[in-house]
Amino acid sequence: MRASAFLYPWDVTGDPEAAGRTAALGVRQVTLASAYHSTRALTPRHPAHRVVTAEHAAVLYPPEPGRWEGRDLRPYPAGAWAPAGDDPFGRAAEALADAGLEVHSWVVLAHNSRLGAEHPDICVVNAYGDRYPWAPCIARPAVRAYLGGLAAEAAVRPGAAGTELESCGWYGFAHLHAHDKVGGVGLGDAAQYLMSLCFCPDCRAGYAEEGLDPGELAALVRRALEPVWAAGGSGAAGWPEVEKLLGAGPAAATLAWRTRVARAVQEEAVGAVRAAAPPGFRVLLHADPAPYRSGANAGVDPRHVLGVADGVVLPCTGGAAAREAVLRPFAPHRGEGAVLAANLTVVSGMGGDPGGLAADAAHAASLGATELRLYHAGLASDADLRVVAEQLAALD
């Protein structure tokens, strides 16, 4: 199976051994971040540093001034770790290509804490009136325009043969925000859905179009969550649990609105990339087959998304049941040439199982997976990388 390893530009720039070391793993491709959220990352082998702090969401190349002129929402250049005007993506992509690796860009879209902090009117607003600065609401026209421009610019970089779009859909409560203190009440994905419903002016209008009174809906959400707060949490998962909390009719109406918006955003983002890209440029979306889910792997309808993009990248870490849950819904809709990439964590310290890579990949292939994604070659220890190389060799 074709395998790609995720990397950040800072894993490669300034380390003359990084590209060759990545190629030696046995991968054919690197998925290289070109637009990414804030993070603190270890660089366990870099000759010049061991920690990179990206203070805010940024593009990892010089943005094109003409594209963003006159727009309130625009991408931020990288922070202190990259000098102004630098092109770390371009330099890393060149080094990786010289090592014989195909480079695809990795673009994070609807997840940007700085953008939301500076423009609070664009954020998701929950039923209690709390704003989520990390989650721009994709129903807002200005956000939609920003995401389309970012998708095209960050995806189609010199040296990239394709792209993978992350968080191309709704973002919500789940975030892993800096110094998170939200674990006191455990929320299953049904409660997460309710906490992720947006009540900004555009979403309120959307609920009304679906026959709901937005004020009554917000009150209903708050009432439905009261037992969760009182009990100290709810691990309930699945759409039937959302219906149990909210009622089948209101639940269906909220999902109809959110699905309509998410589909439009996905179509617009992919269309913007294809309009800017050369022929043969592959466009994949990080996705989850449950349309009600939000986050980095945005909820999608499998049939629809495989008719829009060239394929999907699916979260497949967590055992056989997890792989079955995300791969099986896509397999019946995969046409000729469509990509179902199984994303497997290979960093032991992040819950991955590099020693089980070959077996996990074989199981994913039996469920319809056509490619592998390995998260994350820059974060893994030397020991993990040695095991990954052995496991990929066993797959051959």
C-alpha positions in Angstrom: 0.0 0.0 0.0 1.1 3.5 -0.7 2.1 5.2 2.5 2.6 8.8 3.4 4.2 10.2 6.6 3.0 13.5 8.1 5.7 16.1 8.8 6.0 19.8 9.7 8.4 22.1 7.8 10.3 22.7 11.0 11.1 18.9 11.1 13.0 19.3 7.9 14.4 22.8 7.5 17.8 23.1 9.2 18.2 19.3 9.4 20.2 18.0 6.4 19.4 14.4 7.4 15.6 14.7 7.8 14.6 14.1 4.2 16.8 11.0 3.7 15.8 9.6 7.1 12.1 9.9 6.1 12.7 8.3 2.7 14.5 5.4 4.5 11.2 4.6 6.4 9.9 3.1 3.1 7.2 5.7 2.4 6.7 7.2 -1.0 5.0 10.4 0.1 5.1 13.1 2.7 2.1 15.1 3.8 3.7 18.4 4.7 1.9 21.1 6.7 1.4 24.3 4.8 -1.3 25.9 7.0 -1.5 24.8 10.6 -3.0 25.6 14.0 -1.0 26.7 17.1 1.0 23.9 18.6 4.1 23.1 20.8 6.0 20.2 19.1 9.0 18.2 20.0 11.7 17.8 17.4 13.7 14.9 18.9 16.4 14.7 16.2 16.8 18.2 15.0 20.4 19.5 15.3 19.4 23.0 16.3 16.4 22.6 18.6 14.2 20.2 20.5 11.0 22.2 20.8 9.1 24.4 18.3 6.4 26.7 19.6 4.0 27.9 16.9 2.2 30.6 18.9 -0.9 30.9 16.6 -2.5 29.4 13.5 -0.4 30.4 10.5 0.5 29.7 6.9 4.0 28.2 6.6 4.9 30.1 3.5 4.7 33.8 2.5 1.0 34.6 1.8 0.1 36.3 -1.5 -0.7 40.0 -0.7 -2.9 40.5 -3.7 -5.2 37.5 -2.8 -6.0 39.0 0.6 -6.1 42.7 -0.1 -9.2 44.4 1.4 -10.2 41.3 3.3 -10.8 41.4 7.1 -10.1 37.7 7.4 -6.7 36.7 6.2 -4.0 34.1 7.1 -1.3 35.0 9.5 2.4 34.4 8.7 4.4 32.1 10.9 5.5 33.4 14.3 8.9 33.7 15.9 10.1 30.3 14.7 10.2 31.5 11.0 11.6 34.9 9.9 9.2 37.2 8.1 9.0 36.4 4.4 10.6 32.9 4.8 9.1 30.0 3.0 9.7 27.0 5.3 7.2 24.9 3.4 8.9 25.5 0.1 12.4 24.7 1.5 11.2 21.5 3.2 9.3 20.4 0.0 12.4 20.9 -2.1 14.6 18.8 0.3 12.0 16.1 0.4 11.7 16.0 -3.3 15.4 15.7 -3.7 15.2 12.6 -1.5 12.8 11.0 -3.9 9.6 11.7 -2.0 6.3 13.1 -3.4 5.0 16.0 -1.4 1.4 16.8 -0.7 0.3 19.8 1.3 -1.5 19.5 4.6 -4.0 22.4 5.2 -5.9 23.0 8.4 -9.0 25.1 7.6 -11.8 25.8 10.1 -9.6 25.8 13.3 -7.9 29.1 14.1 -7.9 30.5 17.7 -6.2 33.8 16.8 -8.7 34.5 14.0 -11.6 34.0 16.4 -10.0 36.0 19.1 -9.5 39.0 16.8 -12.9 38.6 15.1 -15.3 37.2 17.7 -18.3 37.8 15.5 -17.2 34.9 13.3 -17.1 32.2 16.0 -19.4 29.3 16.9 -21.7 30.5 19.7 -23.2 27.7 21.8 -26.7 27.5 23.3 -25.4 29.3 26.5 -24.0 32.2 24.5 -20.4 31.1 24.9 -18.1 31.8 21.9 -15.5 29.3 20.7 -12.6 31.4 19.4 -10.9 28.3 18.0 -13.9 27.4 15.9 -14.9 29.9 13.1 -18.5 29.2 12.1 -18.6 27.9 8.5 -22.1 29.3 8.0 -20.8 32.8 8.1 -20.2 34.2 4.5 -16.9 35.9 5.5 -15.6 32.6 6.9 -16.7 30.7 3.8 -14.8 33.2 1.6 -11.7 33.0 3.8 -11.7 29.2 3.8 -12.0 29.0 0.0 -9.1 31.4 -0.4 -7.0 29.6 2.1 -7.7 26.2 0.6 -6.6 27.3 -2.8 -3.4 29.2 -1.7 -2.2 26.8 1.0 -2.9 23.7 -1.0 -1.4 24.5 -4.3 2.2 25.3 -3.3 5.2 24.9 -5.6 6.4 21.3 -5.2 3.1 19.9 -4.1 1.4 17.1 -6.1 -1.8 17.1 -4.1 -3.3 18.2 -0.8 -5.1 17.0 2.3 -7.7 19.3 3.8 -8.2 19.0 7.5 -11.2 20.5 9.5 -13.0 21.1 6.2 -16.4 21.3 7.9 -17.8 22.1 11.3 -15.6 22.7 14.3 -17.1 22.7 17.8 -16.6 22.1 21.5 -13.8 19.5 21.3 -10.5 21.3 20.7 -7.8 20.4 23.2 -7.4 24.2 23.9 -4.2 25.4 25.7 -4.3 24.2 29.3 -7.8 22.6 28.9 -9.8 22.3 32.1 -12.9 20.7 30.7 -12.4 17.1 31.9 -14.5 17.5 35.1 -17.6 16.5 33.2 -17.1 13.8 30.6 -19.0 14.4 27.4 -19.8 11.6 25.0 -20.2 12.6 21.4 -24.0 13.1 21.8 -23.4 15.8 24.4 -20.5 17.1 22.3 -22.9 17.6 19.4 -25.3 19.7 21.5 -22.4 21.7 22.8 -21.2 22.2 19.3 -24.5 23.5 17.9 -24.0 27.1 16.8 -26.4 30.0 17.5 -24.8 32.8 15.6 -27.2 34.9 13.5 -26.6 32.8 10.3 -27.2 29.5 12.2 -30.3 30.9 13.9 -31.6 31.8 10.4 -30.7 28.4 9.2 -32.6 26.6 12.0 -35.6 28.8 11.1 -35.4 27.6 7.5 -35.6 24.1 8.8 -38.8 24.9 10.8 -37.2 25.5 14.2 -37.6 28.5 16.5 -33.9 29.2 17.3 -34.7 30.6 20.8 -36.7 27.6 21.7 -34.0 25.3 20.3 -31.3 26.9 22.4 -33.5 26.5 25.5 -34.2 22.8 24.5 -30.4 22.2 24.2 -29.8 23.7 27.7 -32.6 21.6 29.2 -31.3 18.4 27.5 -27.8 19.0 28.9 -28.9 19.6 32.5 -28.9 15.9 33.4 -25.4 15.6 31.9 -24.0 18.4 34.2 -25.8 16.9 37.2 -24.5 13.4 36.6 -21.0 14.5 36.0 -21.0 13.5 32.4 -22.4 11.2 29.7 -20.4 8.8 27.6 -23.4 8.1 25.3 -22.4 8.0 21.7 -24.2 7.7 18.3 -27.0 9.6 16.6 -29.8 7.7 18.5 -28.4 9.3 21.7 -28.5 12.7 20.1 -32.2 12.1 19.3 -32.8 10.9 22.9 -31.3 14.1 24.3 -32.9 16.5 21.8 -35.8 14.7 20.3 -35.9 13.1 16.9 -37.5 16.1 15.1 -35.3 18.9 16.4 -32.2 16.7 16.0 -33.0 16.0 12.4 -33.6 19.6 11.6 -30.3 20.8 13.2 -28.4 18.1 11.2 -30.2 19.0 8.0 -29.0 22.6 8.4 -25.4 21.7 9.4 -25.2 19.1 6.6 -26.3 21.6 4.0 -23.6 24.1 5.1 -20.9 21.5 5.5 -21.5 20.1 2.0 -21.4 23.6 0.5 -18.1 24.4 2.3 -16.5 21.1 1.1 -17.6 21.7 -2.4 -16.3 25.2 -2.4 -13.0 24.3 -0.9 -12.3 21.5 -3.3 -13.5 23.6 -6.2 -11.2 26.4 -5.2 -8.2 24.1 -5.0 -9.0 22.5 -8.4 -9.4 25.9 -10.0 -5.9 26.8 -8.9 -4.2 23.4 -9.4 -2.6 21.7 -12.4 -4.2 18.6 -13.9 -3.7 15.5 -11.8 -3.5 17.3 -8.5 -5.1 15.1 -5.8 -7.5 16.6 -3.2 -8.4 14.5 -0.1 -10.4 15.5 2.9 -9.8 14.4 6.5 -13.2 13.0 7.4 -15.5 11.0 9.7 -18.5 9.1 8.2 -20.9 10.3 10.9 -22.2 13.6 9.5 -23.1 15.0 13.0 -19.5 14.9 14.2 -17.3 18.0 14.1 -13.6 18.6 14.5 -10.4 17.9 12.6 -12.0 14.9 10.9 -15.2 16.7 9.8 -18.4 14.7 9.6 -19.4 13.9 6.0 -21.8 11.9 4.0 -19.6 9.2 2.4 -21.4 9.1 -0.9 -21.4 12.9 -1.2 -17.8 13.5 -0.3 -16.5 10.8 -2.6 -18.3 12.5 -5.4 -16.6 15.8 -4.6 -13.0 14.9 -3.6 -10.5 12.4 -4.8 -10.7 10.6 -1.5 -10.6 10.8 2.3 -8.2 10.4 5.1 -9.8 8.5 8.0 -8.8 8.1 11.7 -8.0 4.4 12.1 -6.1 4.3 15.3 -7.8 2.5 18.2 -8.3 -1.1 17.2 -10.3 -3.1 14.8 -13.7 -1.7 15.8 -12.5 1.9 15.3 -11.2 1.0 11.8 -14.5 -0.8 10.9 -16.5 2.1 12.1 -14.8 4.6 9.8 -13.9 2.5 6.7 -17.0 0.4 6.2 -19.4 3.3 5.4 -17.1 4.5 2.6 -16.3 1.2 0.9 -19.6 0.8 -1.0 -19.2 4.3 -2.5 -15.6 4.1 -3.6 -15.3 4.5 -7.3 -12.3 3.7 -9.5 -9.3 5.6 -8.4 -10.8 7.0 -5.2 -8.5 7.0 -2.1 -9.4 5.7 1.3 -6.4 6.4 3.4 -6.2 4.8 6.8 -4.5 7.2 9.2 -2.6 5.3 11.9 -0.7 6.9 14.8 2.8 5.5 15.0 4.1 7.5 18.0 4.1 5.3 21.1 3.9 8.2 23.4 0.7 9.5 21.7 -1.1 6.2 22.0 0.1 4.7 18.7 1.3 1.1 18.1 4.1 1.1 15.6 4.7 -2.6 16.2 1.2 -3.4 15.0 1.4 -1.3 11.9 1.6 -4.2 9.4 -1.3 -6.0 11.0 -3.4 -2.8 11.3 -2.7 -1.9 7.7 -3.7 -5.4 6.5 -6.9 -5.1 8.4 -7.6 -1.7 7.0 -7.0 -3.0 3.5 -9.5 -5.8 4.1 -12.1 -3.1 4.8 -11.3 -1.1 1.6 -8.4 1.1 2.6 -6.2 1.8 -0.4 -3.4 3.9 1.3 -1.8 4.6 4.6 -1.1 7.8 6.5 1.5 7.6 9.3 1.1 10.2 12.1 3.7 11.6 12.7 7.3 11.0 11.5 8.6 14.2 13.0 7.2 13.5 16.5 8.2 9.8 16.7 11.2 8.6 18.6 14.1 6.9 16.9 12.9 3.6 18.3 9.4 4.1 16.9 10.8 5.0 13.5 13.0 1.9 13.4 9.9 -0.2 14.0 7.9 1.7 11.4 10.6 0.9 8.8 10.5 -2.8 9.7 6.7 -2.9 9.6 6.5 -1.2 6.2 9.1 -3.6 4.8 7.0 -6.5 6.0 4.0 -5.1 4.1 6.0 -5.3 0.9 
